């Protein structure tokens, strides 16, 4: 699951990166807007990967990534 720019860099923008007909339906749905509430990123309501709904999504935290993110936030 990648965004448009990352998909283009990886050369896979023809199958993913945007919501469009014929592309993989990769979506993360949150209850709150993560731009307004950063903690929303760890409170995921629904995940869809290649059109398949994941019923019990979970977030795996990586301490090193958290440290970097919190240092710039």
VMD Tcl script that draws the C-alpha trace (Angstrom):
set ca {
  {0.00 0.00 0.00}
  {1.59 3.23 -1.17}
  {0.61 6.76 -2.11}
  {0.68 8.12 -5.65}
  {4.18 9.60 -5.44}
  {5.70 6.52 -3.83}
  {3.97 4.25 -6.35}
  {5.38 6.34 -9.21}
  {8.90 6.20 -7.75}
  {8.61 2.41 -7.39}
  {7.23 2.07 -10.93}
  {3.98 0.49 -9.77}
  {1.65 3.45 -10.25}
  {-0.21 1.55 -12.99}
  {-1.64 -0.81 -10.31}
  {-1.67 1.17 -7.05}
  {-1.19 4.58 -5.46}
  {-4.53 6.16 -6.37}
  {-8.19 5.19 -6.18}
  {-9.04 4.44 -9.80}
  {-10.79 1.83 -11.95}
  {-8.58 -1.23 -12.47}
  {-6.15 -0.45 -9.64}
  {-5.74 -2.32 -6.37}
  {-8.21 -1.14 -3.74}
  {-5.72 -0.49 -0.93}
  {-7.30 1.75 1.70}
  {-6.85 2.62 5.37}
  {-9.91 4.15 7.05}
  {-9.60 6.02 10.34}
  {-12.26 7.42 12.65}
  {-10.47 10.78 12.92}
  {-8.44 12.93 10.53}
  {-4.74 12.17 11.18}
  {-3.83 15.69 10.04}
  {-5.79 17.00 13.01}
  {-5.16 14.12 15.44}
  {-1.87 12.27 14.86}
  {-2.98 9.52 17.25}
  {-5.62 8.56 14.67}
  {-2.84 6.71 12.82}
  {-2.84 4.09 15.58}
  {-6.64 3.86 15.76}
  {-7.47 2.25 12.43}
  {-11.12 1.44 11.81}
  {-10.82 -0.56 8.59}
  {-8.19 -1.77 6.12}
  {-8.73 -2.95 2.58}
  {-5.90 -4.66 0.67}
  {-6.45 -5.47 -3.01}
  {-10.18 -5.13 -2.42}
  {-10.25 -7.53 0.54}
  {-11.52 -6.15 3.84}
  {-9.33 -6.92 6.86}
  {-11.77 -7.39 9.75}
  {-9.39 -6.88 12.68}
  {-6.64 -4.49 11.63}
  {-3.81 -3.84 14.04}
  {-0.82 -1.54 14.13}
  {2.65 -2.85 14.86}
  {4.74 -0.13 16.39}
  {8.48 0.09 15.73}
  {10.28 2.01 18.47}
  {12.98 3.39 16.19}
  {10.37 4.77 13.76}
  {8.32 6.22 16.64}
  {11.44 7.95 18.00}
  {12.17 9.59 14.64}
  {8.55 10.63 14.10}
  {8.18 12.11 17.58}
  {11.50 13.98 17.24}
  {10.19 15.91 14.24}
  {6.60 16.27 15.41}
}
mol new
graphics top color blue
foreach p $ca { graphics top sphere $p radius 0.5 }
foreach p [lrange $ca 0 end-1] q [lrange $ca 1 end] { graphics top cylinder $p $q radius 0.2 }
display resetview
